[in-house]
Amino acid sequence: TVCGDDSKGQYTIKSMTDTLTTQNSVCGPYPLVPCLKDQTCTLDTDKSGCSWDDANKRLKTFYQVDLVTPVWTLEEKGQLADLPAGSKIRFWDCPETKLPGPPEKRSLSKSG
């Protein structure tokens, strides 16, 4: 399984969550989500990650952002925080280098 209790190596829950919450140019929501790309929001790393649905054999990746400047409509929020149509969050073959960003949101990704 991927992102499950019995996952191994780079696919453990911890490794995948680290990968999905590390700011880089290829993996996780950073290269896709408009407000993360232009730094008008920050990733809530405590509410971002992955889970495995064993019954359906499906991986769920999820993220939550906090907008720097609040918006008033769901349409505005969607334009800033939603993945573009057809996009998928990548979690494999991720670079270890990070994008520049706010120091309090940086972390290193470790795969094992």
N, C-alpha and C positions, 0 to 999 in steps of 0.2 A: 504493500500500500504506500501511498504518498501522504505525508502529513498526518499519519496515524500513530497510535500507540506502539505499533510494532514496526514502524518504518526504520530504515537504516541509512547511515551516511548523510549525504546532503538532503535527503528527503525526510528527516526527522522533523517533528513539529518545531523544535527550537531552531534548527538550521534554516528551515523554510521561512519561519517568521522573521529571523534575522535578515534573510535575503529579501523578503518582501518589504521590510521596513528600512533597508539601507538605501540611502540616496545615491543612485548611480544612473548612468545614461542608457542602460539596456533593460534591467529587470525591475520588477515591482511597479507601483503606480507612478513613480516620479517621471519617467519619460512619456507618460500618456495623459495624465490628468492635467487639464489646462492650468488650474490654480497652483499646482505643485511646480509646473514648468516655469511659471512666471513669479513664483514665490509670493502669491497673494493669499496663500493658506499654508498651514503646517499639517503634517501627518500625525494623527493621534496613534502612536505606536502601541498603546495599550488596547486599542479597539481595531487593530489591523492584524491580519494573519491568514490562517488557512485551517480547513478541517476536511476530514475524509468521511464520505458517506459510504460505508461498506455495503449496505443493502443495494444501492444503485451504482456502486463503483464509480463515484463522481468526486472530484476534487472541487472544493469551494474556496476561492481566495476572496478576501474582503479587505476593505480599508475604510477609514473614516478620516475626514479632514476637518480642521477648524479654520474657518475663514478669518483673515486678518481684519477685514472690514465686513460687517454683516450686510446681507442683502435682504430685500423685502419680499421677493417672489420665489416660488419654486422653480420657475423658468430660469431666473438669474442663477440660482444655486446649481441647477442642472448644467448650465453652460460652463460654470466654473469648476464643478466638482465631479461630474460624471465622466466615465470613460467614453471616448468617441465611439460611435457605432462601429461594430465589427472588430473592436480592439479586444485583445486578451492580455492579461497580466502575465508576463514571462517570469519564470522562476528557475530556469536551468541555464548553465554555461554563463553565469554572471561574472562580470569583471569585479575585481576586488577594489578598484579605485572608486573614489566617491566624487560626486559633483560638488561644486562650491555651494554652500548654503548656510543657513543660520547655524552657528556652532552648537546650540543646544539641541538640535535635531540630528546631528551626525552620529553615526555608529559604524563600526566595521562589521563586515559580513564574514562569517567563518563557515566553511563547509567541512564536513567530516565524513 
